[in-house]
């Protein structure tokens, strides 16, 4: 039997943040089976841990949506690290990934911190029809190495009020659309965001760690500074801490909490 856990990431409260399934397998990963398992859980991401970390890593890690394998996922990495720490693993944890190199997670200041490649976006025109699909005017737009399109909107209220039709969000980006704005005055966070990824089977992701590899350098340029609190203001919502570490250009640290909400065994 194969053990699984469902972990809510970027929160310290059950039934909030972003849920991910974490499945540990004993040997090489059967990709067909992994895709079927991810479809069965029907969460935005399922993380698969394998013991074949290879040189410089402790574990292998791959991520599947209900329909495709993806190159990078933050909340499911956070969930996987939480599960391993819960089982007594000592950090830092090093994960070998298929397309994103070795990713490190460590515990610091009561949070788990992931060391990810930064993906600063390049300014680009918004695709025709996207503003209509979002129902909001786009102030700035850019493309990033994650395959995402980032669009800055007028204010926090506009981001919170988005209610796009999923079918109209298709075809605008390789992976997904990040909608973001500066936080309202007096908020305990610097910016807000939401993430729509219809083309990979995720109409709206509750909290997207990998999107913050784009958001962190974007808002560092816009606001100045290198460390920010952020809120992904989906229906479930989640808080994300980001840091652009001095002396490590091209990297971003993404911090958050996680809580296990269920566990069991797969019988198939």
Number of C-alpha atoms within 10 A of each C-alpha: 9 12 13 20 21 24 28 29 34 33 22 17 15 16 15 20 31 27 29 28 27 27 24 21 16 10 10 11 18 9 12 8 11 21 18 14 20 26 18 11 15 17 19 29 30 34 27 24 26 20 17 17 17 12 9 10 18 18 20 21 26 26 27 27 24 21 17 15 17 16 16 24 22 24 31 31 29 27 29 29 28 26 22 16 17 12 9 9 12 11 13 16 19 21 28 23 18 14 10 14 14 23 18 20 23 19 19 9 7 9 17 22 24 26 21 24 21 23 24 22 20 13 14 14 12 18 12 9 12 20 17 13 18 21 15 17 14 19 13 15 19 19 23 20 15 20 15 24 29 29 24 19 21 15 16 18 14 16 24 18 13 15 11 18 13 16 11 14 22 20 15 20 20 16 20 26 26 24 24 28 22 21 19 14 9 7 11 12 17 18 23 25 28 24 24 25 23 22 19 19 17 21 19 19 24 24 32 26 27 22 26 27 29 25 26 27 25 19 21 16 12 10 13 11 12 16 19 20 18 23 22 27 22 22 14 15 19 24 20 24 21 23 21 22 14 9 7 9 10 14 18 26 22 29 26 23 24 26 22 21 13 12 14 11 11 11 7 7
